[in-house]
C-alpha cells in the first residue's frame, strides 16, 4: 500500500456492526480512522469505544468534510439516499460495504468527481468481536475502477483478507451465493436442532453434537472437493435409509420432509460425480423423492 494511501483520513457513516468490525481492523493495520457519524447514540458510543482516536461527528457531512476516504456502512436501502444528500469533492474516495448493491447507488459522489467502490467482506457480522477475529483469510468482494480498485485490493490485503475483483452487474449473484453458507446454513442447523428437541435434547446438546460433524464436513470438502467430500445415504445409494428418513419426517415434521427431498435431489448428481452412486440407483432415488413429493402435495 502506498504511503499516500496509508495516510488517508478514513471516515465511517453508519456505526453498526460492519463499521464496528472494519474500523478496528483498519486501525490495527496502522491506518488513520479519523471520524465517524451515526444517527443513534448507542451504536456511536460502541464504535467510539472501539476506536478512541476517531472523532464522533454531529452529522454525516462533517465526516465527509474531514475525511478523504468515506465508508458508507449504512443499510443497503439507505446507501443511495445517504450518498445523494451529501456534498462530495473530487478528492474523495467513497465506498459502500453492501454485497448486493451496485455502485450506481454512489452516483452522486461519482458525478462530483469522487472515486467510488464496493468493499464487501464475506463474513458474518452478528458479533463484531467475533467478526474481527475471523476477518483474516476471508474474501472481500471488490468493485471499483482502475487505480482505486487496486487500492481497495491492497486495503483488503492489509487487514489479512483475500481480495476478489467483481465485474459490474455480478453483485447480487455474488451476495446470494454467500447466503448458502451463511444465513441459510444456520437455517439448516435450526432444522436439525428442532429434530433433536423432539426426542428431548436441548439446543446446546444438539449443537454440541453437530459441530464436530460440521467441522468434519468442511474439512472433507477442503481436502477432496464438493463431490468427494460428501458422504451419507444418497452418496451410498442407500434407498432404504432414505425411505426411513422420509417416513419419520413426513409423520411428525412434514415441512422438514419437503426440505429433505429438495436437498436430497441436489445430492444425487454429487453422488454420481463421486463415483459411489450408480446411474440406476440414482434414478431409483430420484423416482422415490419425486413420487413421494407428489403424493404429499396431492394429500395436502
C-alpha positions as CSV (number, residue, x, y, z in Angstrom):
1,X,0.0,0.0,0.0
2,X,1.4,3.4,-0.9
3,X,2.4,5.9,1.7
4,X,-0.2,8.3,0.4
5,X,-3.0,5.8,0.7
6,X,-1.9,4.8,4.2
7,X,-2.0,8.5,5.2
8,X,-5.6,9.0,4.1
9,X,-8.1,10.1,6.7
10,X,-10.8,7.4,6.8
11,X,-14.3,8.0,8.0
12,X,-17.4,6.0,8.6
13,X,-21.0,7.0,8.1
14,X,-23.0,4.4,10.0
15,X,-21.6,2.8,13.2
16,X,-23.3,-0.6,13.1
17,X,-21.7,-4.0,13.3
18,X,-19.8,-3.7,9.9
19,X,-18.2,-0.4,11.0
20,X,-17.5,-1.8,14.5
21,X,-15.5,-4.6,12.7
22,X,-13.8,-2.8,9.9
23,X,-12.8,0.4,11.7
24,X,-10.8,-1.6,14.4
25,X,-9.3,-3.8,11.6
26,X,-8.1,-0.7,9.7
27,X,-6.7,0.8,12.9
28,X,-4.9,-2.4,13.8
29,X,-3.3,-2.2,10.3
30,X,-1.9,1.2,11.1
31,X,-4.5,3.2,9.1
32,X,-5.9,6.5,10.2
33,X,-9.6,6.1,11.2
34,X,-10.3,9.7,11.8
35,X,-14.1,10.3,12.2
36,X,-17.5,8.7,12.2
37,X,-21.2,9.5,12.4
38,X,-24.3,7.6,13.4
39,X,-27.8,8.8,14.0
40,X,-28.3,6.6,17.1
41,X,-26.2,7.3,20.2
42,X,-25.8,3.7,21.3
43,X,-24.0,2.4,18.2
44,X,-21.9,5.6,18.0
45,X,-20.8,5.0,21.6
46,X,-19.9,1.4,20.9
47,X,-17.8,2.4,17.8
48,X,-16.2,5.2,19.7
49,X,-15.1,2.8,22.5
50,X,-13.5,0.6,19.9
51,X,-11.7,3.4,18.1
52,X,-10.9,6.0,20.8
53,X,-8.8,8.1,18.4
54,X,-11.7,8.6,16.0
55,X,-13.7,11.7,16.4
56,X,-17.5,11.4,16.6
57,X,-19.3,13.9,14.4
58,X,-22.7,15.5,14.9
59,X,-23.7,15.0,11.2
60,X,-22.6,13.0,8.2
61,X,-21.4,15.9,6.2
62,X,-18.8,16.6,8.9
63,X,-17.3,13.2,8.2
64,X,-17.2,13.9,4.5
65,X,-15.6,17.3,5.1
66,X,-12.9,16.0,7.4
67,X,-12.0,12.7,5.7
68,X,-10.6,11.6,2.3
69,X,-12.0,8.1,2.2
70,X,-15.5,7.6,3.4
71,X,-17.2,4.2,4.1
72,X,-21.0,4.2,3.9
73,X,-21.7,1.4,6.4
74,X,-25.5,2.0,6.5
75,X,-28.2,-0.4,5.5
76,X,-28.4,-1.3,1.8
77,X,-31.5,0.7,1.2
78,X,-30.0,3.8,2.8
79,X,-26.8,3.9,0.7
80,X,-28.3,5.8,-2.3
81,X,-30.2,8.4,-0.3
82,X,-27.4,9.0,2.2
83,X,-24.9,9.4,-0.6
84,X,-27.2,11.7,-2.6
85,X,-27.7,14.0,0.4
86,X,-24.0,14.7,0.9
87,X,-21.7,17.1,-0.8
88,X,-18.7,15.4,-2.4
89,X,-15.5,16.6,-4.0
90,X,-13.0,15.1,-6.5
91,X,-10.6,14.3,-3.6
92,X,-13.0,11.9,-2.0
93,X,-13.0,8.1,-2.2
94,X,-16.4,6.8,-1.4
95,X,-17.0,3.1,-0.6
96,X,-20.1,1.1,0.4
97,X,-19.9,-2.3,2.0
98,X,-23.0,-3.9,0.6
99,X,-22.7,-7.2,-1.1
100,X,-25.7,-6.8,-3.4
101,X,-25.9,-3.1,-4.1
102,X,-24.4,-1.9,-7.4
103,X,-22.1,1.1,-7.5
104,X,-24.8,3.1,-9.2
105,X,-26.0,3.9,-5.6
106,X,-22.9,6.1,-5.3
107,X,-23.7,8.1,-8.5
108,X,-23.9,11.4,-6.6
109,X,-20.4,11.1,-5.4
110,X,-19.1,9.9,-8.8
111,X,-20.8,12.9,-10.5
112,X,-18.8,15.2,-8.2
113,X,-15.6,13.6,-9.4
114,X,-15.0,11.2,-6.5
115,X,-13.7,7.7,-6.9
116,X,-16.3,5.1,-5.9
117,X,-16.1,1.4,-5.0
118,X,-17.6,-1.6,-3.2
119,X,-15.8,-3.4,-0.4
120,X,-17.8,-6.4,0.9
121,X,-16.2,-8.9,3.3
122,X,-17.8,-12.3,3.1
123,X,-18.2,-12.6,6.8
124,X,-21.0,-12.8,9.4
125,X,-21.2,-9.6,11.4
126,X,-23.6,-10.8,14.1
127,X,-20.9,-10.1,16.8
128,X,-18.2,-7.5,15.9
129,X,-15.7,-9.1,18.2
130,X,-16.1,-12.5,16.6
131,X,-16.2,-11.0,13.1
132,X,-13.0,-9.0,13.7
133,X,-11.1,-12.1,14.8
134,X,-12.5,-14.0,11.8
135,X,-11.6,-11.4,9.2
136,X,-8.2,-12.9,8.4
137,X,-8.4,-15.1,5.4
138,X,-12.0,-14.1,4.4
139,X,-12.7,-12.9,0.9
140,X,-13.6,-9.3,0.2
141,X,-15.6,-8.7,-2.9
142,X,-14.3,-5.5,-4.5
143,X,-15.6,-3.4,-7.4
144,X,-14.0,-0.1,-8.5
145,X,-12.2,1.3,-11.5
146,X,-8.5,1.5,-12.2
147,X,-6.2,2.6,-9.5
148,X,-8.9,2.7,-6.9
149,X,-9.7,-0.9,-7.4
150,X,-6.0,-1.7,-6.8
151,X,-6.0,0.5,-3.7
152,X,-9.0,-1.4,-2.3
153,X,-7.4,-4.7,-3.1
154,X,-4.3,-3.6,-1.2
155,X,-6.6,-2.4,1.7
156,X,-8.1,-5.9,1.9
157,X,-4.7,-7.5,1.9
158,X,-3.5,-5.1,4.6
159,X,-6.2,-6.4,7.0
160,X,-5.4,-10.0,6.1
161,X,-8.2,-10.7,3.7
162,X,-8.3,-12.1,0.2
163,X,-9.5,-9.6,-2.5
164,X,-11.9,-10.8,-5.2
165,X,-12.5,-8.5,-8.2
166,X,-16.2,-8.4,-9.0
167,X,-17.4,-7.5,-12.5
168,X,-20.1,-4.9,-12.9
169,X,-23.6,-6.4,-12.6
170,X,-22.5,-9.5,-10.6
171,X,-23.0,-8.3,-7.1
172,X,-26.5,-9.7,-6.5
173,X,-25.5,-13.2,-7.5
174,X,-22.2,-13.0,-5.6
175,X,-24.1,-11.9,-2.5
176,X,-26.8,-14.5,-2.9
177,X,-24.1,-17.2,-3.1
178,X,-22.9,-16.3,0.4
179,X,-26.2,-16.9,1.9
180,X,-26.0,-20.7,1.2
181,X,-23.0,-20.9,3.6
182,X,-24.1,-18.1,6.0
183,X,-27.7,-17.5,7.0
184,X,-29.1,-20.5,5.1
185,X,-26.6,-22.8,6.8
186,X,-27.9,-21.5,10.2
187,X,-31.5,-22.3,9.0
188,X,-30.4,-25.9,8.2
189,X,-28.8,-26.2,11.6
190,X,-32.1,-25.0,13.1
191,X,-33.9,-27.8,11.2
192,X,-31.5,-30.3,12.8
193,X,-31.8,-28.8,16.2
194,X,-35.6,-29.0,16.1
195,X,-35.4,-32.7,15.3
196,X,-33.2,-33.3,18.3
197,X,-35.6,-31.3,20.5
198,X,-38.3,-33.8,19.5
199,X,-36.6,-36.6,21.4
200,X,-35.7,-34.5,24.5
201,X,-32.4,-32.9,23.7
202,X,-31.7,-29.2,24.2
203,X,-30.4,-26.8,21.6
204,X,-27.0,-26.8,23.3
205,X,-27.0,-30.6,23.3
206,X,-27.8,-30.7,19.6
207,X,-25.2,-28.1,18.6
208,X,-22.5,-29.8,20.7
209,X,-23.2,-33.0,18.7
210,X,-23.5,-31.3,15.3
211,X,-20.4,-29.0,15.4
212,X,-17.8,-31.8,15.1
213,X,-19.8,-33.2,12.1
214,X,-20.0,-29.7,10.6
215,X,-16.2,-29.2,11.0
216,X,-15.6,-32.6,9.6
217,X,-17.8,-31.9,6.6
218,X,-15.9,-28.7,5.9
219,X,-12.6,-30.5,6.3
220,X,-13.6,-33.2,3.9
221,X,-14.7,-30.6,1.2
222,X,-11.4,-28.7,1.6
223,X,-9.5,-32.0,1.3
224,X,-11.3,-33.5,-1.7
225,X,-13.7,-31.0,-3.2
226,X,-17.5,-31.0,-3.1
227,X,-18.4,-34.4,-4.5
228,X,-15.5,-36.3,-2.8
229,X,-16.3,-34.6,0.5
230,X,-19.9,-35.8,0.6
231,X,-20.9,-38.9,2.5
232,X,-24.4,-40.1,3.6
233,X,-27.1,-42.3,2.3
234,X,-27.7,-40.6,-1.0
235,X,-24.0,-40.9,-1.9
236,X,-24.1,-44.6,-0.9
237,X,-27.3,-45.2,-2.8
238,X,-29.0,-46.4,0.4
239,X,-32.6,-46.2,-0.7
240,X,-33.9,-48.0,2.4
241,X,-32.4,-45.4,4.7
242,X,-33.8,-42.5,2.6
243,X,-37.3,-44.1,2.9
244,X,-37.0,-44.4,6.7
245,X,-36.0,-40.7,6.9
246,X,-38.9,-39.6,4.7
247,X,-41.5,-41.7,6.7
248,X,-40.2,-40.3,10.0
249,X,-40.2,-36.7,8.8
250,X,-43.5,-36.9,7.0
251,X,-45.2,-38.3,10.0
252,X,-44.1,-35.6,12.5
253,X,-42.5,-32.8,10.6
254,X,-43.9,-32.5,7.1
255,X,-42.2,-29.2,6.2
256,X,-38.9,-30.8,7.1
257,X,-39.7,-33.7,4.9
258,X,-40.3,-31.4,2.0
259,X,-36.9,-29.7,2.6
260,X,-35.2,-33.0,2.9
261,X,-36.5,-34.0,-0.5
262,X,-35.2,-30.9,-2.2
263,X,-31.8,-31.2,-0.6
264,X,-31.5,-35.0,-1.3
265,X,-32.3,-34.3,-5.0
266,X,-29.4,-31.9,-5.1
267,X,-27.2,-34.6,-3.5
268,X,-27.8,-37.1,-6.4
269,X,-25.6,-35.5,-9.0
270,X,-22.8,-35.2,-6.4
271,X,-23.1,-38.8,-5.6
272,X,-22.8,-39.7,-9.3
273,X,-19.8,-37.4,-9.7
274,X,-18.2,-39.0,-6.6
275,X,-18.5,-42.4,-8.2
276,X,-20.3,-44.1,-5.4
277,X,-23.8,-43.8,-6.8
278,X,-24.7,-45.7,-9.9
279,X,-26.9,-44.3,-12.5
280,X,-29.7,-47.0,-11.9
281,X,-29.6,-46.4,-8.1
282,X,-29.6,-42.6,-8.7
283,X,-32.7,-42.9,-10.9
284,X,-34.4,-45.0,-8.2
285,X,-33.6,-42.4,-5.5
286,X,-34.9,-39.6,-7.7
287,X,-38.1,-41.6,-8.5
288,X,-38.7,-42.1,-4.8
289,X,-38.2,-38.5,-3.9
290,X,-40.3,-37.1,-6.7
291,X,-43.1,-39.7,-6.3
292,X,-43.5,-39.1,-2.6
293,X,-43.3,-35.4,-3.1
294,X,-46.3,-35.6,-5.5
295,X,-48.1,-37.8,-3.1
296,X,-47.7,-35.3,-0.2
297,X,-48.8,-32.4,-2.5
298,X,-51.9,-34.3,-3.6
299,X,-52.8,-35.1,0.0
300,X,-52.4,-31.5,1.2
